[in-house]
């Protein structure tokens, strides 16, 4: 019978597993998640918060929706953004996607 299928032999009782080794895979998964997901996301959030805090009148910005404009007024939660000559809109601070270099609006 041992030609195609391995024979099953009775084995002795298995020793109980060490609790430290049974928790090791869980700890390793958490460490991987921290370094590849949690840490980079919190770093991006911190950079975005600093960028929004540094906004000043005259900065050229792009909103998360893709609207390009120049900041004309700053409030606690909202910014006034001029998107065309004489056309101003209000946007929430947290929707700012990026601050563009000066002269970006004229080049488009």
N, C-alpha and C positions, 0 to 999 in steps of 0.2 A: 504494500500500500504506500510505502514511502517513495515510490518512484515519481509520481506526479503531484502528490499532495503531501505536505509535511505532516508527520505524525504529531499529535498533540500529547504532550507530556504534562503530567501534573507538576505544578510548581509549588514551592513553599509559600507561606503567607507573606504578603508584601509588607515591608516596613512602612509605618505611617510617614507621610510626606512632611517635611519641615515647613511650618507656616511661612517662614521667610521666603522660601523658594516658590510657594504657591502664590504669594503676593507680588513677586518680582515682575511677571508679565504686565500686571495692572499698573505698577509703578512705571515701567518702561513706556507703556502707551501714554500715560499722563505726561511724562517728560517729552515725548515726541510731539504731542499735541501742544504743549506749552511753547516749545521752540519753533514749531512750524506754523502754528495758527494763532495762539493767544498773544504772544509777545509781538509779532509783527503788526497785528491789528491794533493793539494798544499804542504802539509807536506811531502808526498812521493817524490815529485819533488825536494824539497829542500834537503832532505836526499840524493837523488841520485846525485844531483849536488855537494854536499859536498864530497861524496864518490869518485866521478870522479876527483875532484880537489886534493884529497889527494893521488892519485895513485903515486907509486914510482917504480923505477926499482927493480925487484926482487919479486914484488907482484904476487901472483897467482890469476888469474881471470877467470871468466866464462862470455862469451859474451851472448847477448840476443838469439843468435842462438844455444847456447849450447856448444861452443868450449871452451875447458879448456886449459889454457896456462899460461906461465910466461912472465911478462912484461920485455922486454930487451931494449926498447928505448921509450922515451916520446917526442912527438912533440906538437905543438899548437892544432891541431885537430885530429891527428892520434897517435896510439901507435903501436910499434912493439911488437909482441907477438910470443914467441917460443912455438909451439904446439907439436913439437917432436925434437929429437936431430938433430940440423942442419936445421930445417924447421922453417922459420919465416914468419909471415904474418903481414900485416898492417890492423888495424881495427880502426874505428872511435871511439872517446872517448865516445860518447853518447850511443854506443851499448853495453857498459859494463853492465852486469846484476848484478854481485856480486863479491866481493873480498873474496877469499877463505882463510882458515887458511893455514899457512906454512906447507908443507909436503903433501898437498892434491894430488899433481901430482904423487908423489912416491907411494902413497897408492892405486892408481887406476891401 
